[in-house]
Amino acid sequence: MTGLLVGYGSIGRRHLANLHAAGVSEWAVVHTGEGTLPVEPPCPIRIYSDLLEALGEASPAFAVIANPTSLHVPTALACVEAGCDLLLEKPVSHGVGGLDELAATAAALEVEILVGFQFRFNPALIRIRDLLSSGIIGAPLHARVIWAEHLPSWHPWEDWRISYAARTDLGGGVHHTICHPLDYLRMLFGDPVSLSASLTFEGPLSLPVAEAADVVLRFPGALSAQIHLDYWCRPPMHRMELICTDGKIEWDYIAGSLCAWNVDGEVLEVGATPGVNERDGLFVSEARHFLGVVTRQQRPACTLADGIAVVRICEAIDRSAASGRMVSLEQPSVLQMSPADAGREEVGRR
């Protein structure tokens, strides 16, 4: 089995290392030379400067799409048309253009796509989902998520001002770049029905993209979720608090802790969970799962439909922030949620 990596940045290198360790020994890498990370692969690779040349000569069974966000859709479409299954990094895109065509082409060619929201494999979030399903703490009423990190500290080897996360033309902006909470809240609660949002531009980092986002998602019934994202915080924060009718949950990803209480304040569960220092474990689990998807032994835990849903939420965030109003979220179209994808999504939520 030959794998194709498009985009040799930090996440691309991580996927290459983990999939190689999982047994993929043949690799083609599309590297344009515009990246900032030295090419020091963990295994022998064949380097191509052109995607179509790599697809034609290497005949890969799958592709890992890890180039800048704004390039995801055309790259993914070319790979799908060549018959490659995909590990498509999040976000699927910075806008909805081309997503219907990608979904339709993948469905017609029976290509599988796993979207790279690695927090689908986080044991703490999986445990929270199980606690909610059990009913032991009742129905969820309100969630509050904070994910705040200092962008200049992310990649010491590059000028953060020209990184994809900081550039409009590459699909940057905080709500696009660290959109994981939008996905894992969907995993826990289903689809929101509306949202309101504000974005902060030209903040302390003087970037042309949004440096902070404050979002309120509203779900059916009484449930709402507040999300704060920013590029500023030192030291970083990533935590969630969840209020339910019969208890509450607190999860701190940075510290690696999870605690749940009932209405009487009795601790139902407390313990250590993998924290940020063990973050590669999420990617290792994702890599192993992806190989199961490629060999048709597993269904994608995070489908293209899931990825498209997050793109649509991000688009709604932009519209709400621009208008100052609440925005209704439409249901996915037939193309974006085919019966097959709907079944795969349900498997991924179990």
Secondary structure, DSSP 8 states (H G I E B T S, - for coil): -EEEEE--SHHHHHHHHHHHHTT--EEEEE--S--SS----SS--EEES-HHHHHHHH--SEEEE-S-GGGHHHHHHHHHHTT-EEEEESSS-SSSTTHHHHHHHHHHTT--EEEE-GGGG-HHHHHHHHHHHHTTT--EEEEEEEEE--GGGS-TTS-GGGSGGG-TTTT-SHHHHT-HHHHHHHHHH---SEEEEEEE-S-TT--SS-SEEEEEEE-STT-EEEEEEES--SS-EEEEEEEETTEEEEEETTTTEEEEEETTS-EEEEEE---GGGTHHHHHHHHHHHHHHHTTSS--SS-HHHHHHHHHHHHHHHHHHHHTS-EE-----TTTS-HHHHHHHHHHH-
